[in-house]
Amino acid sequence: MKIAFLGPHASFTQLACSQIFPENELIPQSSILDCFNAVINGEVDKAVVPLENSIEGTVSMTLDYLYDFAGIHIETEVVMPIEHHLMIHPENENFKTIISHPQALAQTFHFRHEHFKNRETRDFNSTAAAAKLVSENPQEKWAAIANSYAAKLYGLKIINSNIQDFEQNHTKFIVISKKDHLLLLNIPKTSEKTSLLITLPEDHAGGLHQVLSVFAWRQMNLSKIESRTLKTGLGNYFFFINISNEWHPILSENALEELLSIGATVKFLGHYNEYLLES
Ligand SMILES: O=C(O)C(=O)C[C@]1(C(=O)O)C=C[C@@H](O)C=C1
């Protein structure tokens, strides 16, 4: 089986991916979009992408592509602790620019503001891609924010450790594929959930209330609801909803039917387990 992940090697996504799929062929991609495309085009069987961080919130690109790509399902979700370090090329200790993935830069904002306020920052495709870039360009005055495995793999020197702004820093990653398949890992699950993407019926007072009541009176427990712009004009949104109950086929089928009958559109992303991984 071939598994795509947001690479290159030593990205956080790879650390999660290699714990989920220790025996499979892991194929690095340079963006989250490439991970989705690799699944849709059949180049790989599944892909692992980040979905949400406990400090910075949702990875918007992943949410957008879950909506945009027809036929994508979530097979499982894993949560992994995230520790960021500031690293430089050992032969060039001066740095003017800090490079990393936007999520990592955001998760370390207060650290950077306190210690390196005047250094400019540059967004890059992943933390590991930033570390690789610094390692390949010793002549540049660059530092990267990435994990300790990236520092080791790309020969960089860590100058500040554990620079995330909050001690508790976790990122959720999902396994996506074209199959509505439940992927079970060999460790105890932490929870079970169902994910849906919903657009409301035509704009009218109480539209969202009507949709939420479909779940409320069936005692389906919503653990997350997030709105995201549809990009068709200001004020137009889709909703990402997680239901935390166990899966009751009849109750759930009825709920989906009722949502359709009130004019909502519903995309079922999957019913799956959540697991906690090591860092
Ligand atoms: O840049 C990486 O190493 C990634 O795997 C991406 C990513 C993310 O998009 O959230 C994953 C975990 C951390 O939250 C920071 C960056």
The ligand as an SDF file (V2000), in Angstrom:
LIG
                    3D

 16 16  0  0  0  0  0  0  0  0999 V2000
    5.0690   21.4100    8.6530 O   0  0  0  0  0  0  0  0  0  0  0  0
    4.9610   20.2560    9.1030 C   0  0  0  0  0  0  0  0  0  0  0  0
    5.9260   19.6240    9.5630 O   0  0  0  0  0  0  0  0  0  0  0  0
    3.6550   19.6340    9.0840 C   0  0  0  0  0  0  0  0  0  0  0  0
    3.5710   18.4460    9.1420 O   0  0  0  0  0  0  0  0  0  0  0  0
    2.4220   20.5380    9.0230 C   0  0  0  0  0  0  0  0  0  0  0  0
    1.9350   21.0050   10.3820 C   0  0  0  0  0  0  0  0  0  0  0  0
    0.5080   21.6530   10.2380 C   0  0  0  0  0  0  0  0  0  0  0  0
    0.0940   21.9860    9.1340 O   0  0  0  0  0  0  0  0  0  0  0  0
   -0.1420   21.8440   11.2750 O   0  0  0  0  0  0  0  0  0  0  0  0
    1.8000   19.8630   11.2860 C   0  0  0  0  0  0  0  0  0  0  0  0
    1.9840   19.9700   12.6190 C   0  0  0  0  0  0  0  0  0  0  0  0
    2.3350   21.2530   13.2660 C   0  0  0  0  0  0  0  0  0  0  0  0
    1.1100   21.7750   13.7520 O   0  0  0  0  0  0  0  0  0  0  0  0
    2.9150   22.2120   12.3050 C   0  0  0  0  0  0  0  0  0  0  0  0
    2.8190   22.0460   10.9590 C   0  0  0  0  0  0  0  0  0  0  0  0
  1  2  2  0
  2  3  1  0
  2  4  1  0
  4  5  2  0
  4  6  1  0
  6  7  1  0
  7  8  1  0
  7 11  1  0
  7 16  1  0
  8  9  2  0
  8 10  1  0
 11 12  2  0
 12 13  1  0
 13 14  1  0
 13 15  1  0
 15 16  2  0
M  END
$$$$
